[in-house]
Amino acid sequence: MNAFGKMFRRGAALACLLLPFWVHAQANPQDGPGRERGMITMHDAGPATLPTGIRIVRDVAYGSDPRQRFDVYAPAHADRAPVILLVHGGGWRRGDKAMRSVIEGKVARWVPRGFIVISTDYRMRPDTAPLRQAQDVARALALAQRRAVEWGADASGFILMGHSAGAHLVALLTAEPALARAQGAQPWLGTVALDSGSLDVVQTMRARHFPLFDQAFGADPADWLAASPYQQMHGRIVPFLAVCSRRRRGSCAQADAFVARAQSFGSRASVLPEDLSHRDINRELGLPSDYTARVEAFLGSLDQTVARLLDEHARRLSSLPVVISR
């Protein structure tokens, strides 16, 4: 065998040795929106496993762009059901409304309890800046509210929930609701931000940061200011829950500052620190856990119907007979 052949064999052997580690690295990127490759991981491969018997309406258009679409997941016989509007993450440049990490646990948890879950896409970078992305989310909200009766939803019973970049977008709309009103949206009950990519864009951009923030927010401080939830908050906001990862540097500090500013205006706002990775804060919400229970406690505090649906399900579970295996 010549020298080239020996080198090829050694290279192939090394590749086989390293392949499992490479796959693991793709499936388990380092925490934080700067490391997530748009939140598209092995966990998102394949379609989500969803409850049987629910009504699914896909690709409802709220604009002319192919990305301006949302999916509706509803109980078969919904009647004035509250709505959780999900906004996916992905570094403001990737992601999809149908990713398993976005919908699977949340639809399986809340639709059987009588909620409607809507998951929306929005236009992406490099073509669409975050401020315009927030306007897309507002347009989706406005259309969903107008058409709520078609799916058995309560137009006044919407809750915004986003993760990572999506959490930044719902936080921006919450901080400056005029952005939502300008797109025709009506007030909503409250907002849950799941480990926001940034709540203070000005601070993020002035500190050491990942390149994706430059790609998202550009180099103009005026653009940072316009897209920053912290700086755009000028008055009382709807109830707000900021879930933050203790494992991601700066996440809880920004959440604390945002919530303190909201409270200074008389808003009901709180921080929920979790010892979970940035990715797991999204994909584990809806699984039976203290984390899910704490988020649901916030949801139940927003509206009597929301609280009733959560309580009724809990009572049904507590009334089931206990089977002891021997």
C-alpha positions as CSV (number, residue, x, y, z in Angstrom):
1,M,0.0,0.0,0.0
2,N,1.4,3.4,-0.9
3,A,1.7,6.4,1.4
4,F,-1.5,8.0,0.2
5,G,-3.4,4.8,0.9
6,K,-2.1,4.5,4.4
7,M,-3.0,8.2,5.1
8,F,-6.5,7.6,3.7
9,R,-7.0,4.5,6.0
10,R,-5.7,6.4,9.0
11,G,-8.1,9.3,8.2
12,A,-11.1,7.1,7.8
13,A,-10.3,5.3,11.0
14,L,-10.1,8.7,12.8
15,A,-13.3,9.8,11.3
16,C,-15.1,6.7,12.5
17,L,-13.6,7.3,16.0
18,L,-14.7,10.9,16.2
19,L,-18.1,10.6,14.5
20,P,-20.1,9.7,17.6
21,F,-18.6,12.7,19.4
22,W,-19.5,15.0,16.5
23,V,-23.1,13.8,16.5
24,H,-23.3,14.3,20.2
25,A,-22.0,17.9,19.8
26,Q,-24.6,18.6,17.2
27,A,-27.3,17.2,19.5
28,N,-26.0,19.0,22.6
29,P,-24.7,22.4,21.6
30,Q,-23.4,24.7,24.3
31,D,-26.0,26.6,26.2
32,G,-27.2,30.0,24.9
33,P,-28.7,31.5,21.8
34,G,-25.2,32.1,20.4
35,R,-24.4,28.4,20.3
36,E,-27.7,26.8,19.3
37,R,-27.5,26.8,15.5
38,G,-31.0,28.1,15.4
39,M,-32.4,25.6,17.9
40,I,-32.6,22.9,15.2
41,T,-31.2,19.8,17.0
42,M,-31.6,16.1,16.8
43,H,-34.5,16.5,19.3
44,D,-36.4,18.3,16.5
45,A,-35.8,15.6,13.8
46,G,-39.1,14.1,12.6
47,P,-42.7,15.2,13.2
48,A,-43.9,16.0,16.7
49,T,-45.9,13.4,18.5
50,L,-49.3,15.0,19.3
51,P,-52.4,13.9,21.1
52,T,-55.1,12.1,19.1
53,G,-58.5,13.7,18.6
54,I,-57.4,17.3,18.4
55,R,-58.2,19.7,15.6
56,I,-55.2,21.0,13.6
57,V,-55.4,23.8,11.1
58,R,-52.1,24.4,9.4
59,D,-50.6,27.4,7.6
60,V,-53.1,30.1,8.3
61,A,-51.8,33.1,6.4
62,Y,-51.5,36.5,8.1
63,G,-49.5,38.1,5.3
64,S,-48.3,37.5,1.8
65,D,-44.8,36.1,2.7
66,P,-44.6,32.3,3.0
67,R,-43.1,32.7,6.5
68,Q,-46.2,34.7,7.6
69,R,-48.1,31.6,8.6
70,F,-49.3,29.9,11.9
71,D,-50.7,26.6,12.9
72,V,-53.7,26.0,15.3
73,Y,-54.0,23.1,17.7
74,A,-57.4,23.0,19.3
75,P,-59.6,20.6,21.3
76,A,-62.2,18.9,19.1
77,H,-65.1,20.8,20.8
78,A,-63.5,24.0,22.0
79,D,-65.8,26.7,23.3
80,R,-64.3,30.1,24.3
81,A,-61.0,28.4,25.0
82,P,-58.0,30.4,26.2
83,V,-55.2,30.6,23.6
84,I,-51.4,30.2,24.1
85,L,-49.6,31.8,21.1
86,L,-46.1,30.3,20.7
87,V,-43.2,32.2,19.1
88,H,-40.2,30.0,18.3
89,G,-36.6,30.8,18.7
90,G,-33.6,30.4,16.4
91,G,-31.4,33.4,16.7
92,W,-33.7,35.6,14.7
93,R,-32.6,33.8,11.5
94,R,-33.8,30.1,11.8
95,G,-36.4,28.0,13.4
96,D,-39.9,26.8,12.5
97,K,-43.4,26.8,14.1
98,A,-43.6,23.0,13.8
99,M,-40.4,22.1,15.6
100,R,-40.8,19.3,18.1
101,S,-39.1,21.4,20.8
102,V,-41.6,24.2,20.2
103,I,-44.9,22.4,20.2
104,E,-44.7,18.8,21.3
105,G,-44.8,19.1,25.1
106,K,-46.9,22.2,25.2
107,V,-49.6,20.9,22.8
108,A,-49.7,17.6,24.6
109,R,-50.0,19.4,28.0
110,W,-52.5,22.1,27.3
111,V,-54.8,21.2,24.4
112,P,-56.2,18.2,26.3
113,R,-56.8,20.6,29.2
114,G,-59.0,22.8,27.0
115,F,-56.6,25.3,25.7
116,I,-55.9,26.2,22.1
117,V,-52.2,26.4,21.1
118,I,-51.2,28.5,18.1
119,S,-47.6,28.3,16.9
120,T,-46.5,31.1,14.5
121,D,-43.6,31.6,12.1
122,Y,-42.3,35.1,11.1
123,R,-39.9,36.4,8.6
124,M,-36.2,35.9,9.2
125,R,-32.9,37.6,9.1
126,P,-31.0,38.6,7.0
127,D,-34.0,40.1,5.2
128,T,-36.2,41.1,8.2
129,A,-34.9,42.9,11.3
130,P,-36.1,42.0,14.8
131,L,-38.4,45.0,15.0
132,R,-40.2,43.9,11.9
133,Q,-40.3,40.4,13.2
134,A,-42.1,41.6,16.3
135,Q,-44.6,43.4,14.0
136,D,-45.1,40.0,12.2
137,V,-45.9,38.4,15.6
138,A,-48.3,41.2,16.3
139,R,-50.0,40.7,12.9
140,A,-50.3,37.0,13.7
141,L,-51.9,37.8,17.0
142,A,-54.3,40.3,15.5
143,L,-55.5,37.8,12.8
144,A,-55.8,35.0,15.4
145,Q,-57.9,37.2,17.6
146,R,-60.2,38.2,14.7
147,R,-60.7,34.6,13.7
148,A,-60.8,33.2,17.2
149,V,-64.5,32.1,17.0
150,E,-63.7,29.8,14.1
151,W,-61.7,27.6,16.3
152,G,-63.8,28.0,19.5
153,A,-61.3,30.4,21.0
154,D,-61.9,33.4,23.3
155,A,-60.5,36.5,21.5
156,S,-59.9,38.2,24.9
157,G,-58.1,35.1,26.3
158,F,-54.7,35.2,24.6
159,I,-51.4,34.5,26.3
160,L,-48.1,35.2,24.5
161,M,-45.2,32.8,25.0
162,G,-41.9,32.8,23.2
163,H,-38.5,31.1,23.6
164,S,-35.0,32.7,23.0
165,A,-35.4,35.0,20.0
166,G,-39.2,34.5,20.2
167,A,-39.1,35.5,23.9
168,H,-37.3,38.7,22.9
169,L,-40.1,39.4,20.3
170,V,-43.0,38.8,22.8
171,A,-41.1,40.8,25.4
172,L,-40.7,43.7,23.0
173,L,-44.5,43.7,22.2
174,T,-45.2,43.6,25.9
175,A,-42.9,46.4,26.7
176,E,-44.3,48.6,23.9
177,P,-47.9,47.4,23.2
178,A,-48.3,50.3,20.7
179,L,-46.3,48.0,18.3
180,A,-49.1,45.4,18.6
181,R,-51.9,47.9,18.4
182,A,-50.5,49.3,15.2
183,Q,-51.0,45.9,13.6
184,G,-54.6,45.6,14.8
185,A,-53.9,43.4,17.9
186,Q,-56.1,43.7,21.0
187,P,-54.8,43.5,24.6
188,W,-53.8,40.0,25.8
189,L,-53.8,38.5,29.3
190,G,-50.1,38.1,29.9
191,T,-46.7,37.1,28.6
192,V,-44.2,34.3,29.3
193,A,-40.7,34.8,28.1
194,L,-38.7,31.6,28.1
195,D,-35.0,32.5,28.5
196,S,-35.1,35.5,26.2
197,G,-32.2,36.0,23.7
198,S,-32.0,39.5,25.0
199,L,-34.2,41.8,27.2
200,D,-31.8,44.7,27.1
201,V,-30.4,44.8,23.6
202,V,-28.3,47.9,24.2
203,Q,-26.5,46.2,27.1
204,T,-26.1,43.0,25.1
205,M,-24.5,44.8,22.1
206,R,-22.2,46.9,24.3
207,A,-20.9,43.8,26.1
208,R,-19.0,40.9,24.7
209,H,-21.4,38.9,22.6
210,F,-21.8,36.2,19.9
211,P,-21.7,37.2,16.2
212,L,-25.3,36.3,15.7
213,F,-26.3,39.4,17.8
214,D,-24.5,41.5,15.2
215,Q,-26.3,39.7,12.4
216,A,-29.6,40.3,14.2
217,F,-29.3,43.8,15.5
218,G,-26.7,45.4,13.2
219,A,-24.2,48.1,14.2
220,D,-26.5,51.2,14.6
221,P,-27.2,52.0,18.3
222,A,-30.6,53.5,17.2
223,D,-31.6,50.1,16.0
224,W,-30.5,48.5,19.3
225,L,-32.6,51.0,21.2
226,A,-35.7,50.5,19.0
227,A,-35.6,46.7,19.4
228,S,-34.8,46.6,23.1
229,P,-37.6,45.6,25.4
230,Y,-36.0,47.2,28.5
231,Q,-35.6,50.6,26.9
232,Q,-39.0,50.5,25.1
233,M,-40.9,50.0,28.4
234,H,-42.4,53.4,29.4
235,G,-45.4,52.4,31.5
236,R,-47.4,49.6,33.0
237,I,-47.4,46.3,31.1
238,V,-49.5,43.1,31.2
239,P,-48.5,40.5,33.7
240,F,-45.1,39.1,32.7
241,L,-43.1,36.0,33.7
242,A,-39.4,35.9,32.8
243,V,-38.1,32.3,32.9
244,C,-34.3,32.4,32.9
245,S,-31.5,29.8,32.8
246,R,-29.1,29.8,35.7
247,R,-26.7,28.1,33.4
248,R,-26.5,30.9,30.9
249,R,-24.4,33.9,31.8
250,G,-26.4,37.2,32.0
251,S,-29.8,35.6,31.4
252,C,-31.2,36.0,35.0
253,A,-29.5,39.4,35.5
254,Q,-31.3,40.8,32.5
255,A,-34.5,39.2,33.6
256,D,-34.2,40.7,37.0
257,A,-33.5,44.2,35.6
258,F,-36.5,43.9,33.2
259,V,-38.9,42.8,35.9
260,A,-37.7,45.4,38.3
261,R,-38.4,48.1,35.7
262,A,-41.8,46.6,35.1
263,Q,-42.6,46.6,38.8
264,S,-41.5,50.2,39.1
265,F,-44.4,51.1,36.8
266,G,-46.8,49.1,38.9
267,S,-46.8,46.0,36.7
268,R,-47.2,42.4,38.0
269,A,-43.9,40.8,36.9
270,S,-41.7,38.0,38.2
271,V,-38.6,36.0,37.4
272,L,-38.5,32.2,37.5
273,P,-34.8,31.1,37.5
274,E,-34.4,27.4,36.5
275,D,-31.4,25.1,36.7
276,L,-32.0,24.1,33.1
277,S,-30.1,24.8,29.9
278,H,-31.4,27.4,27.4
279,R,-32.6,24.6,25.2
280,D,-34.3,22.5,27.9
281,I,-36.2,25.5,29.3
282,N,-38.1,25.3,26.0
283,R,-38.4,21.6,25.3
284,E,-39.2,20.5,28.9
285,L,-42.0,22.9,29.4
286,G,-45.2,20.8,29.4
287,L,-43.6,17.7,30.9
288,P,-44.7,16.9,34.4
289,S,-42.4,18.8,36.7
290,D,-42.1,21.5,39.3
291,Y,-41.0,23.8,36.5
292,T,-44.2,23.3,34.4
293,A,-46.3,23.6,37.6
294,R,-44.7,27.0,38.4
295,V,-45.4,28.3,34.9
296,E,-49.0,27.1,35.2
297,A,-49.4,28.9,38.5
298,F,-48.6,32.1,36.6
299,L,-51.0,31.2,33.8
300,G,-53.7,30.4,36.3
301,S,-53.2,33.8,37.9
302,L,-54.1,35.6,34.7
303,D,-57.7,34.6,34.2
304,Q,-60.5,32.6,36.0
305,T,-61.1,30.4,32.9
306,V,-57.4,29.5,32.7
307,A,-57.3,28.7,36.4
308,R,-60.5,26.6,36.2
309,L,-59.2,24.5,33.3
310,L,-55.9,23.8,35.0
311,D,-57.7,23.1,38.3
312,E,-60.3,20.8,36.8
313,H,-57.6,18.7,35.2
314,A,-55.7,18.5,38.4
315,R,-58.8,17.4,40.3
316,R,-59.5,14.7,37.6
317,L,-56.0,13.3,38.1
318,S,-56.3,13.3,41.9
319,S,-59.6,11.4,41.7
320,L,-58.1,8.5,39.7
321,P,-57.6,5.3,41.6
322,V,-54.1,4.5,42.7
323,V,-52.8,1.2,41.3
324,I,-50.0,-0.4,43.2
325,S,-47.9,-2.9,41.3
326,R,-46.6,-5.9,43.2
